[in-house]
């Protein structure tokens, strides 16, 4: 009885949760597929970005429902794909099944590096530089030599944790294929690249009935391996980017109050565009909107070159200063490139009517003589101002009806102290600068403005 009670939980454990791998012995460049299979109604698998230090490069989930004697059983499987380049131990995973916690056993995986394939089909990789700085790119050329004809050639780029490999172009000529890749190291240290794996396909015909008329065509595949290359990746100073860049800024130096000032930051050069830092603007008493940078790169003299463009929009009521943007670049020596500070003058949107100054030292007799003329003149000015304001009101309402979001924002900004107008301005800002789609009721705006005028 004791034995039954000891082993029953283990049998239950095994039947509820299992872990499997597609292979326990891999060669470098092969994928390892780890599959967790659980039986239950409510299954929570672990969320994994890395396994044993290697990035998860793919996941998949499958469900299987069976009904036995009227009882529904659900089996759920989740697979994780990694590409280890050394021996690893897959750790224990924790899975919650129907509110109970279960754990898997660790699994040891061995990874061996195959020797370069020699014979009718060969692949060689080479590069000009093996001693690099962090972020310094180099070209990798993989040449496939075909002493015999092949109907299909597929090359697999190794998945590396210490850098990024990008395919650039492919060149075909008789008996040879050349693939060019760009390697950008992202971690300092000593690393091995390769082997690259190439699958060669060759069509074959079989005659199961001994008659050519009933021939069956099939593709037979052969896997070949390249040599490997050792790289030394050297660190660069902290908070710097490898490359040679120029940086400049474009902005208006004079704007009206609460009128948008479009600011553009340009970075041009050759180097590690993947790690250019985030640039932000922090200007006191101003509203700043920013867009995601646009980066376009190209290959020039075996280097990554390109352009970085980021746009900002500034709204302010008072003068302000756009601070200097700085970029620390490293190209054997550390250097800081920067933009100058830009002082922006903000002018009032609406001109103020200067008050009429009273004349001093005017004799009383002269005041009496000209009193009639002065009162007549002032009365005319007042009437003219009132008529002008009434016309402006009428023109304002007409402008509101015809205005787009940006024009409407500029028309309403002087009324921002009103709570209702303030909310409308916020919606307009989001429409203009954040691509929102708020509906703006112009009839309601005119009612609010009439209410403000009455108050």
C-alpha positions in Angstrom: 0.0 0.0 0.0 2.8 2.4 0.8 4.3 1.9 -2.6 1.0 2.7 -4.3 0.7 6.0 -2.3 4.3 6.9 -3.1 4.2 6.4 -6.9 0.6 7.5 -7.6 1.4 11.3 -7.5 4.2 10.7 -10.0 2.0 8.9 -12.4 -0.6 11.7 -12.1 2.1 14.2 -12.6 3.4 12.5 -15.8 0.0 12.2 -17.3 -0.9 15.8 -16.7 2.3 17.6 -17.9 5.0 16.4 -20.2 8.1 18.1 -21.8 9.6 16.9 -25.1 12.4 18.0 -27.4 12.8 17.3 -31.1 16.5 16.3 -30.5 18.9 15.9 -27.6 22.0 16.0 -29.8 22.2 19.0 -32.2 24.7 20.4 -34.6 25.4 24.2 -34.6 22.7 26.0 -36.5 20.0 23.5 -35.9 16.8 24.5 -34.2 15.8 23.0 -30.8 12.1 22.7 -30.4 10.9 22.3 -26.8 7.2 21.3 -26.4 5.2 21.4 -23.2 2.0 19.3 -23.2 -0.7 19.7 -20.5 -4.0 18.1 -19.9 -6.6 20.4 -18.3 -9.4 22.9 -18.7 -7.4 26.0 -17.6 -3.7 25.9 -18.6 -1.2 28.7 -18.1 2.2 28.2 -19.8 5.3 30.3 -18.9 6.0 33.4 -21.0 9.6 32.9 -22.2 11.8 35.3 -24.1 14.9 33.3 -23.5 15.7 29.7 -22.6 19.1 28.8 -21.1 20.3 32.2 -22.2 19.2 31.8 -25.9 16.5 33.9 -27.5 13.2 32.3 -28.3 12.9 32.7 -32.0 9.4 31.2 -32.5 6.4 29.8 -30.6 3.3 27.8 -31.5 0.3 26.4 -29.7 -2.0 23.5 -30.5 -5.2 22.1 -28.9 -6.6 18.6 -29.0 -10.1 17.8 -27.6 -11.2 14.1 -27.1 -14.5 12.8 -25.6 -14.3 9.4 -23.9 -17.4 8.0 -22.2 -19.0 11.4 -22.3 -16.0 13.0 -20.6 -14.3 15.9 -22.4 -10.5 15.9 -22.2 -8.5 18.8 -23.5 -4.7 18.5 -24.3 -2.8 21.8 -25.0 0.7 21.9 -26.3 3.0 24.9 -26.6 6.3 24.8 -28.4 9.3 27.1 -28.1 12.2 27.3 -30.6 15.7 28.2 -29.8 19.0 27.8 -31.7 21.8 27.0 -29.1 25.4 27.0 -30.2 26.8 25.2 -27.1 25.8 22.5 -24.6 22.9 23.6 -22.5 20.5 22.3 -19.8 16.9 23.1 -20.4 15.6 24.3 -17.0 12.5 23.2 -15.1 9.4 25.0 -16.3 6.4 25.9 -14.2 3.0 25.4 -15.6 -0.3 26.1 -13.9 -3.0 23.5 -14.7 -6.5 24.0 -13.2 -5.2 26.3 -10.5 -2.5 23.7 -9.5 1.2 24.3 -10.1 3.3 21.6 -11.9 7.0 21.5 -12.8 9.0 19.7 -15.5 12.3 18.0 -15.2 15.5 19.6 -16.7 16.9 18.2 -19.9 20.5 18.1 -21.1 21.2 19.1 -24.7 24.5 18.6 -26.4 25.6 20.8 -29.4 28.5 19.9 -31.7 30.1 21.9 -34.4 30.2 19.9 -37.7 33.3 19.9 -39.8 33.2 21.8 -43.1 31.8 19.6 -45.9 34.1 18.7 -48.7 33.1 17.1 -52.1 30.8 17.9 -55.0 29.1 20.7 -53.0 31.0 23.1 -50.7 30.3 26.4 -49.0 33.0 28.8 -47.7 32.5 32.0 -45.7 35.0 34.8 -45.4 35.3 38.4 -44.2 37.8 41.3 -44.4 37.7 42.2 -40.7 37.5 39.9 -37.7 38.6 42.4 -35.0 35.7 44.9 -34.7 34.3 47.5 -32.3 30.8 47.2 -31.0 28.5 48.5 -33.7 31.2 48.4 -36.4 29.8 46.4 -39.4 31.6 44.1 -41.8 30.5 42.1 -44.8 30.3 38.3 -44.8 30.5 36.5 -48.1 29.2 32.9 -48.4 30.3 31.1 -51.6 28.6 27.9 -52.6 30.6 25.9 -55.1 28.6 23.4 -57.2 30.8 20.8 -59.0 27.6 19.0 -59.9 24.3 20.5 -61.0 21.7 21.3 -58.3 18.0 21.9 -58.7 17.6 23.8 -55.4 20.0 25.7 -53.1 18.9 27.1 -49.8 21.2 28.8 -47.3 20.3 29.3 -43.7 21.6 32.3 -41.8 22.8 31.3 -38.3 20.9 32.9 -35.4 23.5 34.7 -33.2 23.0 36.3 -29.8 25.9 38.7 -30.1 24.9 40.5 -33.3 22.6 41.0 -36.2 23.1 39.5 -39.7 21.3 41.0 -42.7 21.1 39.6 -46.2 22.3 42.1 -48.8 22.4 40.4 -52.2 22.9 37.2 -54.1 25.1 36.7 -57.2 24.7 33.7 -59.5 27.2 32.4 -62.0 27.9 29.0 -63.5 28.8 26.5 -60.8 28.8 29.1 -58.1 26.5 31.1 -55.9 27.7 34.0 -53.7 25.6 35.4 -50.9 26.6 38.7 -49.2 25.6 39.4 -45.6 26.1 42.3 -43.3 27.2 41.6 -39.7 26.6 44.2 -37.0 28.0 43.1 -33.6 25.9 44.1 -30.6 27.9 42.5 -27.7 31.6 42.8 -26.8 33.6 39.5 -26.5 35.0 36.6 -28.4 32.6 34.8 -30.6 32.4 32.2 -33.4 30.3 32.7 -36.5 29.1 29.6 -38.4 28.8 27.2 -39.8 26.4 28.3 -42.4 24.1 25.5 -43.4 23.2 25.0 -47.1 20.6 22.5 -48.3 21.2 21.1 -51.8 18.2 19.6 -53.6 18.5 17.3 -56.6 15.6 15.9 -58.6 15.6 12.1 -59.1 13.4 9.7 -61.0 12.3 6.3 -59.8 10.6 3.6 -61.9 8.6 1.4 -59.4 7.0 -0.6 -62.2 10.1 -0.8 -64.4 8.4 1.3 -67.1 9.7 4.9 -67.9 6.0 5.9 -68.5 5.3 5.5 -64.8 8.3 7.4 -63.5 8.0 9.2 -60.2 10.0 12.4 -59.8 11.1 13.4 -56.3 13.6 15.8 -54.7 16.5 14.4 -52.6 18.2 16.8 -50.3 21.8 16.9 -48.9 23.0 19.2 -46.1 26.4 20.8 -46.2 28.3 22.9 -43.7 30.7 25.9 -44.1 33.8 26.8 -42.1 33.6 29.0 -39.1 35.1 32.5 -38.3 36.3 33.7 -35.0 35.5 37.3 -34.1 36.9 39.6 -31.4 34.4 42.4 -30.6 35.9 45.3 -28.6 33.8 47.6 -26.4 33.3 51.3 -27.0 32.9 54.1 -24.5 29.6 54.1 -22.6 26.8 56.2 -24.1 28.4 56.4 -27.5 27.6 55.1 -30.9 30.1 53.7 -33.4 30.4 55.7 -36.6 31.2 59.1 -38.2 28.1 61.4 -38.2 27.1 65.0 -38.8 24.2 66.5 -36.9 22.1 69.6 -37.6 18.7 71.2 -36.7 16.2 73.2 -38.5 13.7 75.5 -36.8 12.0 78.9 -37.0 13.6 81.6 -34.8 10.5 83.8 -34.7 6.9 82.6 -34.3 3.6 84.0 -33.1 2.2 83.0 -29.7 0.8 79.5 -29.7 1.7 79.0 -33.4 3.4 75.7 -34.1 7.1 75.8 -34.6 8.3 72.7 -36.7 11.7 71.5 -35.6 13.6 68.9 -37.5 16.7 67.0 -36.3 19.0 65.6 -39.0 21.7 63.0 -38.5 23.8 61.9 -41.5 26.8 59.6 -41.8 28.0 56.0 -41.6 27.9 53.8 -38.6 25.6 52.0 -36.2 22.2 53.5 -36.9 20.5 50.7 -34.9 21.8 52.2 -31.6 21.4 55.9 -32.2 19.9 57.1 -28.8 16.4 58.5 -28.4 16.3 62.3 -28.6 13.6 64.3 -26.7 12.9 68.0 -26.1 12.2 69.4 -22.7 11.3 73.1 -22.8 9.8 74.8 -19.7 6.4 76.4 -20.2 6.0 74.9 -23.7 4.0 72.0 -25.2 6.2 69.7 -27.3 5.0 66.9 -29.6 7.4 64.5 -31.3 7.2 61.9 -34.0 9.1 58.6 -34.3 12.4 59.0 -36.1 12.6 57.9 -39.8 15.8 56.1 -40.5 16.9 55.1 -44.0 20.1 53.2 -44.6 22.2 52.1 -47.6 25.5 50.3 -48.2 28.4 52.5 -49.3 32.1 51.3 -49.5 31.0 48.2 -47.5 29.6 50.3 -44.7 26.1 51.1 -43.4 25.4 54.7 -44.2 22.2 56.6 -44.0 20.0 59.4 -42.7 18.1 59.9 -39.4 15.3 62.4 -39.3 13.1 63.3 -36.3 10.4 66.0 -36.2 9.1 67.9 -33.2 6.4 70.6 -32.9 6.6 73.3 -30.2 3.7 75.5 -29.0 4.5 78.3 -26.5 3.3 81.7 -25.4 6.7 83.2 -24.4 10.2 83.2 -25.7 12.1 79.9 -25.3 15.4 78.2 -26.2 15.7 74.9 -28.1 18.6 73.2 -26.3 21.6 71.6 -28.0 21.3 68.0 -29.3 24.4 66.0 -28.6 25.6 62.7 -30.0 28.7 60.9 -28.8 30.3 59.0 -31.7 33.3 56.6 -31.5 35.5 55.9 -34.5 38.8 54.9 -32.9 38.5 58.1 -30.9 35.6 59.5 -28.9 34.0 62.7 -30.3 30.9 64.7 -29.5 28.9 66.2 -32.4 26.2 68.7 -31.5 23.7 71.3 -32.7 23.8 74.9 -31.4 21.1 76.2 -29.0 18.4 78.1 -30.9 16.7 81.1 -29.2 13.1 81.5 -30.4 11.3 84.8 -30.1 7.5 84.6 -29.6 5.4 87.5 -30.8 1.8 88.3 -29.8 -0.8 86.9 -32.2 -3.1 89.9 -31.8 -2.0 93.5 -31.6 -3.0 95.5 -28.6 -4.8 98.9 -28.8 -2.6 101.5 -27.1 -4.5 103.5 -24.5 -5.0 107.2 -25.3 -2.5 109.2 -23.2 -3.8 112.3 -21.5 -2.0 115.4 -22.4 -0.3 117.2 -19.6 0.1 120.9 -18.9 -2.9 121.9 -21.1 -4.5 125.1 -20.0 -8.1 125.0 -18.7 -9.2 127.6 -21.2 -7.8 125.5 -24.1 -9.6 122.4 -22.7 -12.9 124.3 -22.7 -12.3 125.5 -26.3 -11.5 122.1 -27.6 -13.8 120.0 -25.4 -16.5 119.7 -28.0 -14.0 118.6 -30.7 -12.2 116.1 -28.4 -15.5 114.4 -27.2 -16.6 114.2 -30.8 -13.4 112.6 -31.9 -13.4 110.1 -29.0 -17.0 109.2 -29.7 -16.1 108.5 -33.3 -13.2 106.3 -32.3 -15.4 104.3 -29.9 -18.1 103.8 -32.5 -15.5 102.7 -35.0 -13.9 100.2 -32.6 -17.4 98.8 -31.7 -18.2 98.4 -35.4 -14.8 96.8 -36.0 -15.3 94.3 -33.2 -18.8 93.4 -34.4 -17.4 92.8 -37.9 -14.5 90.7 -36.4 -17.1 88.6 -34.5 -19.0 88.0 -37.6 -15.8 87.2 -39.6 -14.6 84.9 -36.7 -17.8 82.8 -36.9 -17.4 82.5 -40.7 -13.8 81.5 -40.3 -14.7 78.8 -37.8 -17.2 77.3 -40.2 -14.6 77.1 -42.9 -11.5 76.2 -40.8 -9.7 72.9 -40.8 -8.3 71.6 -37.5 -5.1 73.6 -37.5 -6.8 76.8 -38.5 -9.5 76.2 -35.9 -6.9 75.7 -33.2 -5.2 79.0 -34.1 -8.6 80.8 -34.0 -9.5 79.4 -30.5 -6.2 79.6 -28.7 -6.9 83.1 -27.4 -10.0 81.7 -25.6 -8.1 78.8 -23.9 -8.9 80.0 -20.4 -12.5 78.9 -20.9 -12.8 75.3 -19.7 -15.0 74.2 -22.6 -12.7 75.7 -25.2 -9.7 74.2 -23.4 -11.1 70.7 -23.9 -11.8 71.4 -27.6 -8.2 72.6 -28.0 -6.9 69.4 -26.5 -8.9 67.4 -29.0 -7.6 69.5 -31.8 -4.0 69.1 -30.6 -4.5 65.3 -30.7 -6.0 65.4 -34.2 -3.2 67.6 -35.5 -0.2 66.1 -33.8 -1.2 62.6 -32.7 -3.3 61.5 -35.7 -6.5 61.2 -33.5 -9.9 61.4 -35.1 -12.0 63.5 -32.7 -15.2 65.0 -34.1 -15.4 68.8 -33.6 -18.8 70.4 -33.4 -18.4 73.9 -34.9 -21.9 75.0 -34.1 -21.3 74.2 -30.4 -18.0 76.2 -30.6 -19.9 79.3 -31.9 -22.5 79.0 -29.1 -19.7 78.9 -26.5 -18.0 81.9 -28.0 -21.3 83.9 -28.0 -21.7 82.9 -24.3 -18.1 84.1 -23.6 -18.8 87.5 -25.3 -22.0 87.9 -23.3 -20.2 87.2 -20.0 
